[in-house]
Amino acid sequence: MESLTVIKVGGAVVEDEASLKCLLDQFAAFEGKKVLVHGGGRSATRMAASLGIESVMIGGRRVTDAETLKVVTMVYAGLVNKNIVAQLQARGVNALGLTGADVDVIRSHKRPLKEVVTDDGSTRMVDFGFVGDVDRVDDVVLSSLVETLTRGGRNGAVVMSPLTHDGQGNLLNTNADTIASETARALAKHYDVTLTFCFEKPGVMSDPDDDDSVIPQISLSSYQTLKEQGVVSGGMLPKLDNAFEAIRQGVGRVIITHFSDIACESGTVIVEE
Amino acid sequence: MESLTVIKVGGAVVEDEASLKCLLDQFAAFEGKKVLVHGGGRSATRMAASLGIESVMIGGRRVTDAETLKVVTMVYAGLVNKNIVAQLQARGVNALGLTGADVDVIRSHKRPLKEVVTDDGSTRMVDFGFVGDVDRVDDVVLSSLVETLTRGGRNGAVVMSPLTHDGQGNLLNTNADTIASETARALAKHYDVTLTFCFEKPGVMSDPDDDDSVIPQISLSSYQTLKEQGVVSGGMLPKLDNAFEAIRQGVGRVIITHFSDIACESGTVIVEE
């Protein structure tokens, strides 16, 4: 199968002009079929604050009431997505920005009340509001868009914002990591997919204070050892669990790397065995 | 040639929930190939006010500084466009929302300083800021999207927001009527195009206070007579001049009608002769 790379870039990179420029320069130069998935949470929090709307986060996820949904729709689908698209066009990339509602590409349902472990260790039932849990990514429509944008060897890319829809007319706020994983899984039916998470760290590190301690490769068996030895812990565990889940569901490999290194010369490659 | 209708709907319709529902119900039921172009100026003005940004209008056009450009990008490409797309999907329309930057579909250049006649009759040079004057609509890309969305007789539509880009990475605010006219002109190379302007009036009226006085058809020769008799005047003149210009450039007919009547059973049809 032909290769395709899904690159996820978080809000911290997206909203810093120099970091975004660095990321987009590399993304434009990256050869082969590619999809960019972006966040934008920090910009949304700031925009909400400017409008006098308090941002409520529980377990790292945004509680999305009707007013907050308007803000994330404006920031993710408008400000962030369209600026990325325009800047990619300036770099010769035939970019098309989408939400999950466009061509019905990602359908979701409103998250039901959910038990969440809070910071103090207690559990409570939380209504996250207009937050979508993904039901399906339309792999046929998405792969057909990828082919259209890259026809004749053209440099082209779909740019996904973290919004989905329920098919009843409602947009729903959806975690960008989830969009990236689900998109990668769906495209794995058509391509040999690499899923790359770009952030501000150089990869999975054995010593969080030492940028030179990046672990170049983690397999499912070495992951067990790293966990037992306590080398990886905390916030990295859910990321790695998600990575192995994506691999289990057909994604070829997952890369965790610095946003200046999307070709992954120095990040961590996560493979099945 | 096959028929295609470009329907332009203004901000006053878009931002009133009942009016928008009425328009989208009809748009979904409208048979044949179709493109929806929307405004959103009133919502942008309100959002700007909420953010403490003053909206400056000169000659009916928004002066768009850097902060205002962010607001219109959020409101037009995010809030308005994606809600329309989600609501069309709920009505079974395979909708795809675009700005001019997406797939490079509308390229423009930043408007140079322009001489404007102000309300008091004097002229002054105005810098409209990040406002785009359209250079070209990519008729090949746009018609190919129309065909893709409607393949196999499917109900589908492109939904255009009034933003373009300069190819240098900058989004530019562009009048929605202009987007509609330029889109209609470009698509006239591939289809027999009807350009329909939907607003809150039933059409061009011989008596502005009598909704029953709609003139059913205006040709270039009857337009001259209507102008000489003073039957049409004021704000309707530039609309009609633009309509005849669109027809001169290949659009089959222009319709001016109420937003509840996009099939135009009671509006004004503008034809060449």
Interface residues (C-beta under 8 A of the other chain):
Chain A: M47 S50 L51 K70 T73 M74 V75 Y76 A77 G78 L79 N81 K82 N83 V85 A86 Q87 Q89 A90 N94 A95 L96 G97 T99 A101 D102 V103 D104 S144 T148 L149 L163 H165 G167 Q168 G169 N170 L171
Chain B: M47 S50 L51 K70 T73 M74 V75 Y76 A77 G78 L79 N81 K82 N83 V85 A86 Q87 Q89 A90 N94 A95 L96 G97 T99 A101 D102 V103 D104 S144 T148 L149 L163 H165 G167 Q168 G169 N170 L171
